[in-house]
């Protein structure tokens, strides 16, 4: 059975930061490793709870399959949405290529 | 009856919604005068308190003129002409909404959140956007990239968080009410620190369409006001099902003002012992809470000692599930479609640089915790375990609400602390949520009411929790304790 771990190394922080698309300085990596380890250490308390056979709570309303009529109605305006885009050319959003980047 | 002369001794911005409604409808003053009084107060005090990131002076005066016309024509509703403010993590059409993070420094939503739309449609006067902890991450309002909010009662103290700007704005009479957001205490805790009324409604009671999401299974949106009557007025107008938010419940919205009028005879109030033996609990907070319990007894309520044994796990559950859902929700903020982009040649760098420059330290910490808790090999130990313990916390509430009608506790173990006092220690700040995170786990309503002041003059709040959809009862109790 998995149990809650106690600490996070600088190496771990670097790995998670990459997954989360965050770039951290060595100082930040060290600080996050220290502070998050304290938080994880506090969470160890959950190991004392026996949760065998206990269902998970993922929502509290018990609502299921909420449907509505599929009818056209006012939606957001194209021009206003385009105005929020950081880089636009001929009314289209410009981003670096997805398949030609040089990510290691 | 208030006459024009009364209003000269009391400034218009200091009125409650109820008083302002009477004054507006009787023609004692206009919506424009009321709005000008709030704007003047903001100008005078915002430099010190930093409760607003954006003030809409021109828009507010135009809206006030339109509202005044409605009043003149006898077409007013409950909130017509009433000036209000909105937490910056809530989208407002045509008005910059940053969430207090630089990644959205230039973001102007093309739409209003449903609750804001409801208020604006009936002529509520929208004053501007309140500072908060970035995207709701914090309990002190020090995690804003626009500077901390200062507590109006003592400028060296925090206002609480994350809806700290909203609490401070109401407390300092910069607006008549504000709309905040509460995931695990973000309305109630700052309300207690600033001495105002704040309600976290049941999950699903108010629409969250247009609220910047933090933890989707916890987030709620609710009002912050000067009195419980005002709270009931606002809730009656904004609650209800919304087909743009599939988590809203179909239950009819009662007239909450009517609910307040009932007395407390026969009501059973539980005092959960776990909320009174918290480490580091301030003695004055304990005393003030006990005094309120005595008042309930005098008004005919029956006081019962109860136990919620899983309470001590609520904070751990909260700080696993919330960052997990959070790290996923924050994924949409990447500098691609809106917000501030750091231009780079490849996509990974564009994401990483935009996010690193645009998020404050605490947002990054929560994203890291969440990403870790959800990563392969750790999911069962953290996220799933927390979801299971969440079930036990909910069952605690279900059981206890079979024995009593509502619960009373302190809102926070201590009054407002000093700016900078806890900011170097994230765990110390997380512990500030110890009284308020369980209601989030259960999806139940929690109300914080001002209960008194410490000897140093800092407000202390008392929390009333009830079963799901019991806002009417919770507010009734709060009303009887504050009137």
Interface residues (C-beta under 8 A of the other chain):
Chain A: X2 X3 X4 X5 X8 X12 X13 X16 X17 X19 X20 X21 X22 X23 X24 X28 X32 X35 X36 X38 X39 X42 X43 X45 X46 X49 X51 X54 X55 X56 X57 X58 X59 X60 X61 X63 X66 X68 X76 X77 X80 X81 X83 X84 X85 X86 X87 X93 X95 X96 X97 X98 X101 X102 X103
Chain B: X107 X108 X110 X111 X203 X204 X217 X243 X246 X247 X249 X310 X312 X313 X315 X316 X317 X319 X320 X327 X334 X335 X336 X337 X338 X339 X340 X341 X343 X344 X345 X346 X347 X348 X350 X351 X352 X353 X355 X356 X359 X361 X364 X365 X367 X368 X369 X371 X372 X375 X377 X378 X380 X381 X382 X384 X385 X386 X387 X388 X389 X390 X391 X392 X394 X425 X426 X427 X430 X441 X442 X443 X468
